[in-house]
């Protein structure tokens, strides 16, 4: 039950972190998760949570690296094999020794071998930490490929260096020859295990396919179990489990693609599952990092044995040396390479700085140092503190430095092209209105596209503009409500029309994206209203429900439709005029968009589909029209790509969006109970 409780808490924290990041996008998601982890660490008693390092590497880091390897462009990565090998071996080993020696100078009571173990834990770049940072910025492809190649393989060299340092600490002897042989065997053995497990997985896949017993579930289980089985086999024969899962991921992806329906279905489901698993595992990494930081740091900082100022200075100096060494080593590599090519070193300075500050550390460093035996961990808690402190400071340094070196992700131009594509689809659908008698389904399809355009426009606006948009929508809602109440008091609409229009306004109100405080207030008031109505129904034995049922016994008459249409037109005049007066206060583009949307709806006021389209909710029966819209959208995307208005990668993403929308629209088992209940009430 304790594991179940931890799982529930972790899932809730992941939801909270994601919501916080949405509300405050300027706060990086990993930083939010680290803070939540630290908060959780404060709430848990000491020694209540202890990271099982081997389990963490097998269940979290292994699958993450497997998926990263599976999705990586290995051909592009191998183009930079020289610098990747340079970062994996010489840079890590020099960093290991240098950091260890500095830690020994600062804390002479610590054995040199123990300090070298600290350096080994801090040597490798954490690919998970880097990937979380790179999501927010645009890195040059060359830099991205170098860092991916380094991150996929350097954990193996770091772990081997750590185990050699641990052995030297325990025995008091160190052999360079044995260390080299150990590293070689670990890498070759991991490579072999990865190849064998991937080959076995592929053989099972072919066997199931040839026997015609394969399905989505079995294929998905084979995919998800591969990194776990691979890591387990590698660790059992004492070779690098990290290298094994990376190699398995590479070989799993390196196969000829067969275009079959089953393969397409498996790929679609696998992509969705892996995206969810990746988010959960990545979030768990940073929450665990926060928890470990708090649990490791608290006893040390409260202990009278250690000087807190020296602790802080040690972490700063070790972090500085970490990045300084990496920069010097990179500078040396580029200097030798560029001198041979007769190019200017200044042209590569930004690239060197990006590679330097991308060398951040993460939970893998803490997991590595926790591999020391329990007795040594209890005798030397300072080792854990130094690794935890440098890990956090290096991550924060990357968080601060990289935004100033990398470019923010900017897709504004292609974003605008996406809006233009959807507008063209709307124009083509509207042109078909003149040629069809069944206008309601086509109107529903057009409204769907207008909603997507509205969301795209708001996505590229800043927070202030989005709040202005919500304020304008609330103003329109207020005008609508005042017009409705006035018309009802003057007897211009019937009781049934009044309640129908009121329900339409409630639907609009629920769709307005307001700030969090306003949303909570709205939810609280609606809850009170429902409770009061429920209490009234209990006391009066359902008098209002019976009255509503009697009103529902009558179908909408032509008079009802005319009353609602006249009220809508009357409110439109007031809304257009009110918005016109606000053009100097709010953005003109927002005002114009709202006015055009309103006028577009009034253009079909004479249509018999007006009530169904604008006022009531009808059961969705416009699949054919939506399919036609998706066809037009694909056609327009192809035309824009052919004219070089959008890039091939962006066109690919847009097509994937259309595929997802189409698959969702084609679902036959959609729950239509709310619509059926409304239709039942109208029919009786």
Buried (B, 14 or more C-beta within 10 A) or exposed (E): EEEEEEEEBBEEBBEEBBEBBEEEEEEBBBBBBBBBBBBBBEEBEEEEBEBEBBEBBBBBBBBBBBBBBBEBEBEBBEBBEEBBBBBBBEBBBBBBBBBBBBBBEBBEEBBBBBBBBBBBBBBBBBBBBBBBBBEBBEBEEBBBBBBBBBBBBBBBBBBBBBBBBBBBBEEEEBEEEEBEEBBEBBBEBBBBBBBBBBEBBBEBBEEBBEEEEBEEEBBBEBBBEBBBBBBBBBBEEEBBBBBBBBBBBBBBBEEEEEEEEEBEEBEBBBEEEBEEBBEBBBBBBBBBBBBBBBBBBBBBEEEEEBEEEEBEEBBEBBBBBBBEBBBEBBBEBBEEBBEEEEEEEEEBEEBBBBBBBBBBBBBBBBBBBBBBEEEBBEEBBBBBBBBBBBBBBBBBBBBEBBBEBBEEEEBEEBBBBBBBBBBBBBEBBBEBBEEEEEBBBBBBBBBBBBEBBBEBBBEEBEEEBBBBBBBBBBBBBEBBBEBBEEBBEEEBBBEBBBBBBBEBBEEBBEEBEBEEEBEEEBEEEEEEEEEEEEEEBEEEEEEEEEEBEEBBEEEBEEEBBEBBBBBBEBBBEBBBEBBEEBEEEBBEEBBEBBBEEBEBBBEBBEBEBBBBBBBBEBEBEBBEBBBBBBEBBBBBBEEBBEEEBBBEEBBEBBBEBBEEBBEEBEEEEEEEEEBEEBEEEEEE
